[in-house]
Amino acid sequence: MVLQKSSSSMVFKVRRNPAELVPPAGPTPRELKLLSDIDDQQGLRIHYSVVHIFPYKPSMAGKDPAHVIREALSKALVFYYPLAGRLREGPKGKLMVDCTGEGVLFIQAEADVTLDHFGVDPLPPFPCFHELLYDVPFSNDGIINSPLLLIQVTQLKCGSFIFAMRVNHTMCDGSGYIQFTKAIAEIAQGAGKPSILPVWCRELLCARDPPKVTFIHHEYNQLRLKDDNKSVSLKPCHASFFFGSKEIDALRCLFPRQIVQSSTTFDVLTACLWRCHTAALQWKNPNQEVRFMCVVNARFEPCRLNPPLPEGYYGNAFVFPAAVSTVGMLCGQPMTYALELVKKAKKEATEEYVHSTADLMAIKGRPPFSLTGSFIVSDITKSGIRDVDYGWGKPLYSGPDKAGVDNIPGLSFYVPYTNAKGEHGRLVLICLPEEAMKRFENELNGMLQIKDE
């Protein structure tokens, strides 16, 4: 069930060219652009990383992927010129983009291994990821006045290559990232401009005048531990779990038929994982409050705005509705209890919930996410992230390099994946303390009726 763990001992060497700034290929406006109140909230003032692994394609022999992507990136930045600028902080901490045209960081590299060294199924957590996305000194010292993107293209000995990018989260969410990388890919294959032109319009997700909070936003209400629930070891362990149709069918069998028939795969899987995650942490007090939070995108139903966000909007456009339970109830009640809480949280995400979130930022001064006791899920299985093609075909893997983002270890991703056997499904990326990960596996294997090997 566990396909990959962060205990991999694989080591390899990477030769990197010096990092360079890639500016837009043509002139761009010099202006200041305000971020939305969803963009510049405290919890998104971080970086996230994404990786794409491309196999060797004989018809592309002799072509340098780093050169092709670098040139296409420069041309794409003419359209996405704010990404070539720098963040500034205005009155009361409000973030804005100074469109300086300075450029984004780019690294060309070569590794002394072949794709085979990453296993039959290359997936996260990737060994030596710091080699595949080098942390350029001074490029990650906060988010102000620093390059907004860092890209590294690493060619392997077999002709395969790995594309990795670090993104300043205030600039774009996952949908925005995919839109931007597809623009680079289209230009790399000869297009004169992206098929979807970028749209700024960040004022659409700014607070109303006057702001009015109309929901209880549990995702921003900080929890207090009722007892000392700190784990013996806080060393994080990362793992990937594959769920194909067989595994999903096994989980569905845990619920009454009439309930599961009205539940999505996301609902069923998330309810099971939330319970496993909570049990694995062995909370001492059964009255300890824990939360599930899910990423819901305002571009789509059920919280699509009216009128909708314009096609091409690449800013952050999501909210984190939360379900709340005590540990005792979550782990002691029938599984349908967790399932109904997950469905209720999703249903709460409406257009009004989006506006209420933006208003909360204006009224409360951008409170951070509540991370204590939180299991957070971002489902990117239908995002189109696997469709990015720079001319070498579609990637074997596209998605985050691991669970968690910066200081948010409780964030798990559902990533679309097809394994070496041709089975379609989703990877679930999990981060837990080392001793809790084994308990998580045991809980999950019990649900799936898999014997401990």
Residue pairs with C-beta under 8 A, 6 or more apart in sequence:
1 241
1 242
1 247
1 441
1 444
1 445
1 448
1 450
2 239
2 240
2 241
2 441
3 121
3 123
3 240
3 241
3 242
3 419
3 427
4 119
4 121
4 123
4 124
4 125
4 239
4 240
5 125
5 237
5 238
5 239
5 437
6 125
6 236
6 237
6 238
6 239
6 402
7 237
8 125
8 127
9 127
10 117
10 118
10 127
10 128
11 127
11 128
12 111
12 112
12 113
12 117
12 127
12 128
12 131
13 111
13 112
13 131
14 109
14 110
14 111
14 112
14 128
14 131
14 132
14 134
14 154
15 109
15 110
15 111
15 112
16 107
16 108
16 109
16 134
16 152
17 107
17 108
17 109
19 105
19 106
19 107
19 134
19 136
19 139
19 150
20 105
20 106
20 107
21 102
21 103
21 104
21 105
21 106
21 147
22 70
22 73
22 74
22 77
22 103
22 104
22 105
22 106
23 74
23 77
23 84
23 101
23 102
23 103
24 74
24 75
24 77
24 78
24 81
24 84
24 101
24 103
25 71
25 74
25 75
25 77
25 78
26 75
26 78
28 77
28 78
28 81
28 84
28 99
28 101
29 81
29 99
30 99
30 100
30 101
31 99
32 88
32 96
32 97
32 98
32 99
33 82
33 96
33 97
33 99
33 200
33 202
34 94
34 95
34 96
34 97
34 202
34 203
34 206
35 94
35 95
35 96
35 97
35 170
35 171
35 202
35 315
36 202
36 203
36 204
36 205
36 206
36 315
36 316
36 358
37 205
37 206
37 207
37 358
37 359
37 361
37 362
37 366
38 44
38 205
38 315
38 316
38 317
38 318
38 319
38 354
38 357
38 358
38 361
39 95
39 170
39 171
39 202
39 205
39 315
39 316
40 93
40 94
40 95
40 170
40 361
40 366
41 361
41 366
41 367
42 366
42 367
42 368
42 369
43 368
43 369
43 408
44 169
44 170
44 316
45 95
45 143
45 169
45 170
46 143
46 169
46 405
46 406
46 407
46 408
47 140
47 143
47 166
47 167
47 168
47 169
47 405
47 406
48 166
48 167
48 169
48 400
48 405
48 406
49 129
49 133
49 164
49 165
49 166
49 167
49 400
49 401
50 164
50 165
50 167
50 177
50 385
50 398
50 399
50 400
50 401
51 124
51 126
51 129
51 132
51 133
51 162
51 163
51 164
51 165
51 397
51 398
51 399
51 400
51 401
52 162
52 163
52 164
52 181
52 388
52 395
52 397
52 398
53 115
53 118
53 122
53 160
53 162
53 395
53 396
53 397
53 398
54 65
54 160
54 161
54 162
54 163
54 390
54 392
54 393
54 395
54 396
55 115
55 160
55 392
55 393
55 396
56 115
56 158
56 159
56 160
56 392
57 159
57 391
57 392
57 393
60 391
60 392
61 159
63 391
64 155
65 153
65 155
65 161
65 163
65 390
65 392
66 108
66 109
66 153
66 155
66 161
67 108
68 188
68 390
68 391
69 151
69 153
69 163
69 184
69 188
69 390
70 106
70 108
70 153
71 188
72 184
72 185
72 187
72 188
72 390
73 104
73 106
73 151
73 184
75 187
76 180
76 183
76 184
76 187
76 194
77 83
77 84
77 103
77 104
79 183
79 193
79 194
79 197
79 198
80 180
80 183
80 198
80 314
81 99
81 101
82 97
82 99
82 171
82 200
83 104
83 148
83 149
83 171
83 172
83 180
84 99
84 100
84 101
84 102
84 103
84 104
84 148
85 97
85 98
85 99
85 100
85 101
85 102
85 148
86 97
86 98
86 100
86 102
86 144
86 145
86 146
86 147
86 148
87 95
87 96
87 97
87 98
87 143
87 144
87 145
87 146
87 148
87 168
87 170
88 95
88 96
88 97
88 98
88 144
88 145
89 95
89 96
89 144
90 96
92 365
93 365
93 366
95 170
97 171
102 147
103 147
104 147
104 148
104 149
104 150
104 151
105 136
105 139
105 147
105 149
105 150
105 151
106 150
106 151
106 152
106 153
107 134
107 136
107 150
107 151
107 152
107 153
108 152
108 153
109 132
109 134
109 152
109 153
109 154
109 155
110 154
110 155
110 156
111 131
111 132
111 154
111 155
111 156
111 157
111 162
112 157
113 156
113 157
114 156
114 157
114 158
114 160
115 122
115 156
115 158
115 160
115 396
116 158
118 126
118 127
120 420
121 242
121 419
121 420
122 396
122 397
123 240
123 397
123 417
123 427
124 238
124 240
124 397
124 399
124 400
124 401
124 402
124 403
124 427
124 429
125 238
125 239
125 240
125 401
125 402
125 429
126 132
126 401
126 402
129 164
129 401
129 402
131 154
132 152
132 154
132 162
132 164
133 150
133 152
133 164
133 165
133 166
133 401
134 152
136 150
138 146
139 146
139 147
139 150
140 146
140 150
140 166
143 168
143 170
146 168
148 167
148 168
148 171
149 165
149 166
149 167
149 168
150 165
150 166
151 163
151 164
151 165
151 166
152 163
152 164
152 165
153 161
153 162
153 163
154 161
154 162
154 164
155 161
156 162
161 392
163 390
163 395
164 401
165 177
165 181
167 177
169 316
169 405
170 316
171 315
172 179
172 180
172 314
172 315
172 316
173 297
173 315
173 316
173 317
173 318
174 378
174 380
174 383
174 385
175 297
175 299
175 314
175 317
175 383
176 313
176 314
176 315
176 316
178 383
178 384
178 385
178 388
179 196
179 198
179 312
179 314
180 198
180 314
181 388
182 194
182 195
182 196
182 384
182 387
182 388
183 194
183 196
183 198
184 390
185 388
185 389
185 390
185 391
186 194
186 195
187 193
187 194
188 390
188 391
189 389
189 390
189 391
196 311
196 312
197 312
198 312
198 314
199 310
199 311
199 312
199 313
199 314
200 315
201 309
201 310
201 313
201 315
202 315
204 305
204 309
204 313
205 298
205 309
205 315
205 316
205 317
205 354
205 358
206 358
206 362
207 358
207 359
207 361
207 362
207 363
208 355
208 358
208 359
211 358
211 359
211 360
211 362
211 363
212 356
212 359
213 356
213 359
213 360
213 363
214 352
214 355
214 356
214 359
215 348
215 352
215 353
215 356
215 357
217 322
217 356
217 357
217 360
218 291
218 322
218 324
218 370
219 291
219 293
219 320
219 321
219 322
219 369
219 370
219 374
220 360
220 364
220 367
220 368
220 369
220 370
221 370
222 367
222 368
222 370
222 372
223 289
223 291
223 370
223 372
223 373
224 372
225 288
225 372
225 373
226 285
226 287
226 288
227 284
227 285
227 288
228 284
229 281
229 283
229 284
229 285
229 288
231 281
231 433
231 435
231 436
232 433
232 435
233 433
233 434
233 435
234 433
235 433
235 434
236 404
236 409
236 431
236 432
236 433
236 434
237 431
237 432
237 433
237 434
237 436
237 437
238 402
238 403
238 404
238 429
238 430
238 431
239 403
239 429
239 430
239 437
239 441
240 427
240 428
240 429
240 430
241 427
241 428
241 430
241 444
242 417
242 419
242 423
242 425
242 426
242 427
242 428
243 251
243 269
243 425
243 426
243 427
243 428
244 419
244 423
244 424
244 425
245 423
245 424
245 425
247 425
247 448
248 265
248 268
248 269
248 425
250 447
250 448
250 449
251 268
251 269
251 272
251 447
251 448
252 260
252 268
254 272
254 335
254 447
255 263
255 268
255 335
255 336
255 339
256 336
259 336
259 339
260 268
263 339
263 343
266 379
266 414
267 339
267 342
267 343
267 346
268 339
269 414
269 426
269 428
270 292
270 294
270 342
270 377
271 335
271 338
271 339
271 341
271 342
272 335
272 338
272 444
272 447
273 375
273 377
273 412
273 428
273 430
273 444
274 292
274 330
274 338
274 342
274 375
275 330
275 331
275 335
275 338
275 443
276 440
276 443
276 444
276 447
277 375
277 430
277 432
277 440
278 290
278 327
278 330
278 331
278 375
279 331
279 439
279 440
279 443
280 432
280 436
280 437
280 439
280 440
280 443
281 432
281 433
281 436
282 436
282 439
283 290
283 327
283 373
285 327
286 326
286 327
286 328
286 332
287 326
287 327
287 328
288 326
288 327
288 373
289 324
289 325
289 326
289 327
289 373
290 324
290 325
290 326
290 327
290 330
290 373
290 374
290 375
291 322
291 323
291 324
291 325
291 370
291 373
291 374
291 375
292 322
292 323
292 325
292 338
292 341
292 342
292 345
292 374
292 375
292 376
292 377
293 320
293 321
293 322
293 323
293 345
293 369
293 374
293 375
293 376
293 377
294 320
294 321
294 342
294 345
294 346
294 349
294 376
294 377
294 378
294 379
295 318
295 319
295 320
295 376
295 377
295 378
295 379
296 302
296 303
296 318
296 319
296 320
296 321
296 346
296 349
297 303
297 317
297 318
298 304
298 305
298 309
298 317
298 318
298 319
298 351
298 354
299 308
299 309
299 313
299 317
302 346
302 347
302 349
302 350
303 319
303 349
303 350
303 351
303 353
303 354
304 351
305 351
305 354
306 351
309 317
317 354
319 349
319 353
319 354
319 357
320 369
320 376
321 345
321 346
321 348
321 349
321 353
322 345
322 370
322 374
323 341
323 342
323 344
323 345
324 341
325 337
325 338
325 341
329 337
330 337
330 338
360 367
361 367
369 376
369 408
371 407
371 408
371 410
374 410
375 410
375 412
376 408
376 410
376 411
376 412
377 411
377 412
377 413
377 414
378 411
378 412
378 413
378 414
379 413
379 414
380 399
380 413
380 414
380 415
380 416
381 414
381 415
381 416
381 426
382 416
383 416
385 398
385 399
385 415
385 416
386 394
386 395
386 398
386 416
387 394
388 394
388 395
388 398
397 415
397 417
398 415
398 416
399 413
399 415
399 416
399 427
399 429
400 413
400 415
400 429
402 429
402 431
403 409
403 411
403 412
403 413
403 429
403 430
403 431
404 410
404 411
404 431
405 411
409 431
409 432
410 431
411 431
412 428
412 429
412 430
412 431
413 427
413 428
413 429
414 426
414 427
414 428
415 426
415 427
415 428
415 429
416 424
416 426
416 427
417 424
417 425
417 426
417 427
418 424
418 425
419 425
430 437
430 440
432 440
442 452
445 451
445 452
